[in-house]
Amino acid sequence: MQTESGLSHCPQCDHELPADPRYVTWCDQCDWNVDPEHHQVAAWQQRQQQALYRDWERGAVTRPGSWAARAAAYSVAVPVLLVPFACLFGGVALLLFYRPLWFSGLLAVIALVIGAAFRPRPQQLPPDAQPVSPADAPHLYAVLDDIGRITRTKLTGVYLHTGPTIGYARITWRFRPVLAIGTSYWAALAPQEQVAVIAHELSLARSSRLALTIEAARHVLTGLIASFQPGPLDEARHDEAQRVLPSHAGGVISAQDDAIVNYYLTKLANLVFGPAARLYLAVFQRITLRPTQYAVYAADRQAAQLAGTEATVHALEKALLADTGFRALERALRYNRDEDPTTAARRAVTEVPARELDRRIRLTRRCGTPDVPPTYLRLQLLQQSSTQPQVMLTADLDKELRPATQAALSALRQEL
Ligand SMILES: [Zn+2]
């Protein structure tokens, strides 16, 4: 309930709440309205996340994952990646060897479409990404070399884009290892926090092969599940089949027969493959959660050792606000020609009040991706020890990146 003083009371526990119209009103005592969008996270996933966290907390694990955990993850991911190839070969074989052709053609089309839709693809950089050469940014490359020596990671290039993420990526079919820096997150980071993010990403790179395999397999699995889910298209097919049913007489194979066969084939596929794919995904998630989450905890620890605990914690907190930074950058590009878009992004992130940041951290209990442990647990683990930085940044990296930043901004401006 709102009062004139800008305060309101929690409807759940009657605690007094400060109300700021720019942010969500929520209660820090009972978590009322922490999550206005009501995200759902599976109970098993929460339980497993906490179990994995406790492994790290009590020092039972120190590395990204055992040989057995990684082998198990590969053994569930690789077969999924073979599905598109099996579909392509199956489709061709059906066309060549199975008759009648109208029936094998129909099945082959389904197989070929699935195969083509889920074919493997290399990672893509955002369309506004600009290359940054060692001549453009000698200090940045020197920091990357320093950290790369410690984390045993070698990069072949750096790209700068306007997005809200900073990440290690393997691009093109030669899987070139590069660092892709999103300026709307980067701009909000203090120099030492930039070191923390670089250290984290280069440390994660060591387990990137497994992470990429798992990500690609999950893409195929969730895509298959979505296509086996009964949807509006199936209803349309059903209606089509019903509509043409009365004219189905005379014994000649016609377009109407196709519609009916199509409908029942899809229904059969939904019934047979849908539950199987969902069951497989459930098993897949449980097996792949451990090595991917361990790798993130290990990378957090490495980042804290190199950049210091304080900078690592702040960089992680700002990652939760990076979307806010990106929206501010986009707004400045669209409507405010006087304000530098990266300054707008930095301000939007650094001006977020501590109370809103606290809400965003609590929100990570309820939403997130399976590969990454929730931020509240990562922060909890980092804050248990205080490490002094090994790598100190003295140069202004932003200055070196300015030409690439301007080029990326004008590319985004043209897109908008
Ligand atoms: Zn309350």
Residues whose N, C-alpha, C, O or C-beta is under 5 A from the ligand:
A	BS01	ZN	C10 Q12 C13 D14 H15 C27 Q29 C30 W32
